[in-house]
Amino acid sequence: MKKSIMILFTSFLLLLTGCSLLNDAKNTVTYINEATSYLDKATAFANEAPSLAQQAVGNQEAAKQLETMLKQMKQEIQSFNQLQAPDIAVDLHQQIIDQNNKLLDGINLYLNNFKNGLLDPSALQNTELFQTVQDITSIINQIKQLGQ
């Protein structure tokens, strides 16, 4: 009887361990998918925002589009920062959060430099904003490699 209970208990523990490993793998894949989606949005932002910012200095329509783009990117950043990273990606996730905070500072600077419906030309001197997106891209590419 004791042997049967011991075998049953061992089997149960193995089953729980297997479920845990399966959940960890699922969480990692989900996180990688979220990171990839975020990377796509950040890349699009980095590609489109600089030229739109140039136009926003003298064009109110471009300024409105840039302001909308900045606000959307800010929301994307805040959502990504709230993700729960799997154990394997915790350090990389923290690096992205650190870069995202720099990006948020740059976005807030741009948002604060809208005057009379146009972007203040002095805001264009902040080239660090778009360099930060490139740094984030590098980190997310490292996360993608975790999933392979």
Summary of the structure (lengths in Angstrom):
residues: 148
radius of gyration: 22.1
end to end distance: 45.3
largest distance: 84.7
contacts: 413
relative contact order: 0.14
helix: 86%
strand: 3%
